[in-house]
């Protein structure tokens, strides 16, 4: 049964899955399906920064693309401002895209080197069907000013700018249509450390002024703590912990969340290297473990974990997919904190 979508939700996903067909084996003779997003439900409320965190290859970016219909979900539904966007096509979908935008991870490959900056920034306006050239030019100039770009930048090409400036161009392109929802796909990971804080502060300043909602995608727990209202931890295509940032990051419960937090750099020289290493490698989507997908790396795993997949359940003021906190499992040991 479909759950009711809150009127406070700008963007909601329900049981969302994305399936790709791949070829494996000798000369690609074996055809298989992989699900980088597998039955994920998620909501982003008005004016909220919701962060999805996990290792590379966990399905975070694919989730963001699916929410924007940049990739087509194989199951589930996505609702934006009360409207099921899976039902939209053609011009209806193009008009909607002005209200839901994305800032890509790589400012070098996500901007067309053949276009002037003003053409890159104004592209979403033309794409959504706007025709008033004076209005488009005014909105473009305003967006560039908001991200700190000099007016003289409009007639230059992207190769003339630094990485941080290019990301500002990408942000201007995303906000030019006054979107209600923006996916930020690792927007600082390809930038110098000295520039990352500037871009994060810029994004938060723009969000506070516009009231837009953000889905922030990152692998960096420190960044998630800095920007987030709520956090969802993703592993191998599934959500394993979800709740308020102060709860999930301040007092993590799922073993994977704990391990991610242990990897955050610290000035504590007494912290041994062995204490900050997640054992093993993430599973391949073509060969997922039976039961809990983290069981092959989890130091708390026991028999049930390798036989049955835990569902998200309420615990400690958030939702956790771990048998350590499922009281209905009689054989479960006491929670390890």
N, C-alpha and C positions, 0 to 999 in steps of 0.2 A: 504494500500500500504506500502511496506517495505521502511523504510528510508535508505538513503545511509549511509554506514559505513565509517567514516573518515579514511583516510590512517594513521592518527596519533593515532588511537585507537588500543591499544594492545588487549583489551577485551571489547566486547560490548554485551549487552543484549537488546533484543527488545520484548516488550509486554510479558515478561517472567512470567509464572505462574507455581506454584507447587501445586498439589492437593493431599490430603490424604483422604482415606475413614476411617471413625471412626464409632464406635457404641456408642449410647447414650441411655438414658431411662432405664427402668426396665430390668435388666439382659441383657443389650446391645441389646434390641430388635429393636431399631431404627437405621437405617443405614443412615449416612449423609456424606457429603463431606465438607472438610475445605480447605481453600486456604491461607496458611501462606505467600505465595508470590502471589500477584494478579495483573498481568498486568504491571510489573515493567520494565522500560527501563532505561538503565544505560550504561555509557562508562567510561573506564579508559584509559588514554593516556600514551604514552611512558614516562617513568621516573617520573610518577606522583604518589602521595599518595592520593587516593580517600577514604574518610572515610564515612561509613554508621553508623549512630547513631540512637538510639532509646531505649526504655525500653525493659526489658526482655520480650520475647514473641511477639515482633513486627515483627519477620520474618527475622531478619538480618542474622543469621547463616544459615538458610535455603537458603537464596539468595546466600550466598557464596558457599554453597555446590552445588547448582544448576549450578553456573557458572563453576565449576570444573567437572561437571557431576558425582559428588558423590551421588547426588539424581537426578532422571530423571524429567525434566520439563514436565508438562502436556500440555503446550502451549508456543508459542513464540520460539525464537531462540537465540543461543549464538554463537558469532563469535570471534575466537581467531586468531590474526595475519592474518585476511582476510579469514579464513577458518571456515565454519559452523561445529562446533564440534558435533552437533546432528547427523551428517551423518557418524561419525567415529565409528568403532567397533574393537574389538579384539586387535591385535598387533598395529594397527595404533593409537588407543586411548592410549595404554600403552606407546608408544614412545612419544606421545605428553605430557603425564603427567610429564615427566621430566622438561618440560618448563613451567608448571603451577602447583604450589605447595601450601601447606597450613601449617600454624602453628596453632595447636589447642589450645583451651583455657586452658585445664587442663594438665599440664605436668606430673601429676601422673598417669592418665589413658590412655594417648595417646602414651606411650612408652611401648614396650613389656618387661616385667621384666625378661623374660627368655633369652634375647639376650645380648651380650656384646655391648658396646657403638659403636664400629666400625661396627658391623653388622647392628645396627639400622640406623646409618648415611648413610651407603652405600646401604641400601635397595632400594632407588629410582633408583640407577644406574643399579643394577641387574634387577629390574622390567622393566626398559626401554629397556632391551636387550643387555646392554654392557657385554662383555665377557673378555676383557683384564684385568686380575687381577692386574697387576702392575699399570695400569692407574687408576683403581678403588681405590686402596690403596693410591695412590698419591692424588687423588681428595678428598678422605675421610680425610686424614691428613690435607690437605689445609683447608677444611671446618671447621674442629675442631679448627684449629689455628685461623681462622678468627673470631670465636665466643668466643675466649679466653679460650678454654679447653686445659689443659695440655696433651701432648702426652701419658702420662701414663694412661689417662682416657679410652683409647680405649679398654683395656682388663678388665674393671670393669663393674658391673651391675648398673642399674639405681637406685636401692634402696640405693646405697652408696652415692648418691648426694642430695644436697639441692634442694628446689623448683626452685630457680633461675638457678642453674646449669642444672637441668633437662630441663628447658625451653631453655637453650643454646643448649642442645643436640637436641631438637626439631627444633630449628632454623637451626642448622648445617645440619640436615636431609633435610630441605626444600631447602637450598641453594647449596647443594652438586652438583647438576646437572646444575648450573648456569641458573636458571629459569628466564623467562622474566616477569612472573606475579605470585605474591604470595598473597594469602588470609591470613590475620592475624585475627583470630577469638578470640577477647578479649584476646590477648596474655599476658596481665599483670594483669588481674582481680583476678587471684588466687594466686598472689604473695604478699609478704610483701611490704608495702609502700616503705621501704628503698631500695628495689630491683627493683621496677617498673621503676624508672627513668633510671637505668643502662640498663635495657632491651630495653626501648624505644630508648635511645641513640645508643645502639648497632644496632638496626634495621634501624635507620635512617642513621647511618654510612655505613652499608652494602649496603643500597639502593643507597646512593650517589656514592659509589665506583663501583657498578655493573650496575647502570642505570635501574634496574628492576622497574616494576610498582607494587604498593601495593594497595590492597583493604583492608582497615583497619576497622574492625568491633568493635564497642565499645558502651557502654551506658554512658560513661563519657565525658561530654562536654569539660572539661579541657584538657583531653588527646587528643580529636579531634582537639582542637585549637592548640595544641603543634605540632602535626604530619602532619596536612592536608594541601594539596593544594586546594582541593575541598571537599565539604561536601554534603551528601544526608541524609535527615532526614526521617526516616521510621516509620510509625505508622500503626498497625493492617494490615500489609501486603502490604501497599501502600506507595509511596513516597509523602511527603507533602511539602517539600521544598528542593531545590537543587541549589548550586551555589558555588562561590569561598568562601573559609573558612573565609576570612576577611569580606565578606558580610553577610553570613549566621550566623556566630557566633558573629561578631562585631555589626551587626544591624539586628537581627532576625525579620522576618515578620509574619510567621505562628504562631498562638497562642500556638501550641504545642512546637515549637522551643523556644519561649519565656519562656514557663513554664519549659522546660528542663534547660535552662540557669539559671533560678532563683534558681534551686536546687544545683548549683555549690557552694561548701563550700566557705565561705568568713570570713575575720577577722573583718568585720563590725558588731559590737555588736548591732547596732541600727536596724539591719535587723531582723524582727520578724519571728518566726517560721511559722506563717500563710502566710507569703509572699513567702515561698519557698516550699509550698505543692501543688502538682497537685491534684485537687479534683477528687474523684471517682476512679474507677478501669478501666484498659483497657478492651475493650469488648472481649467476647469470640468469637473465630472464628466460632463457631456453632450458634451464635446469634448476628450477626453484626447489628449495627443500620442502618436504612434506611437513605440515604443521606450521609452527611459527617460523617466519622467514629469517629471523635473527638467531634461531636456535643454534646454528653451527658456529656462531661467534660469541654467544652469551655465556658468561661464567656462572650464571644462575640457572641455566636450562636443566630441566629434568625430563623424565620419560614422556609426560603428557605434552610437553612443548614440541616434541618431535613427531607427534601423532595428530595433533589437532591445532587448527589455527585459532588463536584467541581473537575475539571481537572487541571493538572499543566499548569500554564499560566505565561508568562513573566511579571515580575513586579520588580521594584527596582534593576535591574541588576542581577536577578536570576529568578528561576521558583518557583511559589508558588501555592499550591492547596487550595485556600481559597476565598470565595465570597467577603471578605472584600476588595480584590484587583482586582476583576473581573469587569472591567468598563462596560461590556456589560449587566450586571444585573442591570436593572433600579431601582430595589427596594433596592439595596445594600447601606448601610450607608457608610459614609466616612471612610477611613482606620483608625484604631486605632493603634497608634504608641507609 
